[in-house]
Amino acid sequence: MSVFPIGTVAAVCHAANRALQTAIGDPRPSADIPEPWERAATEASIRAVLAGATPEELHDAWCALKVDDGWRYGPRRDPVTRTHPCLVPYDDLPEAERRKDALFHAIVRVLAGP
């Protein structure tokens, strides 16, 4: 049983991700309230964590969603050409990106876990 509703956990995850991206020098323009597709993806990831997914498995699922949506690896994130530097195996991610995945995982476990 979750201590907080999944929507609340998703909002905290979204805010933490934005703050961490800014802290590591990769700020992204993002609304305070995520788009419906973004909220759905976050909630799916929360459910995956609660079902036992690891940060690596979350990354693999994110990569699959991006590739299915037409994205591919590129040296910089570009929504026009649909390239992203994080479309690599988990072990090849920069340390800051792996920590971002671990932060998401920890927030979910603390706020929504049993």
Residue pairs with C-beta under 8 A, 6 or more apart in sequence:
1 114
2 9
2 50
2 111
2 112
2 113
3 111
3 112
3 113
4 12
4 111
4 112
6 43
6 46
6 47
6 112
7 39
7 43
8 111
9 46
9 107
9 108
9 111
9 112
10 34
10 39
10 42
10 43
10 46
12 107
12 111
13 42
13 45
13 46
13 104
13 107
13 108
14 30
14 34
14 38
14 39
14 42
16 103
16 104
16 107
17 100
17 103
17 104
18 27
18 28
18 30
20 96
20 99
20 100
20 103
21 27
21 28
21 100
24 96
34 42
41 62
41 65
44 61
45 53
45 58
45 61
45 62
45 104
45 108
46 108
46 112
48 57
48 58
48 61
49 58
49 104
49 105
49 108
49 109
49 112
50 108
50 112
50 113
53 61
54 105
55 90
55 98
55 101
55 102
55 104
55 105
56 90
56 101
58 101
58 104
58 105
59 86
59 90
59 93
59 101
60 90
63 86
63 87
66 84
66 87
67 87
69 82
70 82
71 82
71 83
71 84
71 87
72 82
72 83
72 84
72 87
73 83
73 84
73 85
73 87
73 88
74 81
74 83
74 84
74 85
74 87
75 83
75 85
76 83
76 85
77 83
77 84
77 85
77 86
78 84
86 93
86 97
90 98
90 101
93 101
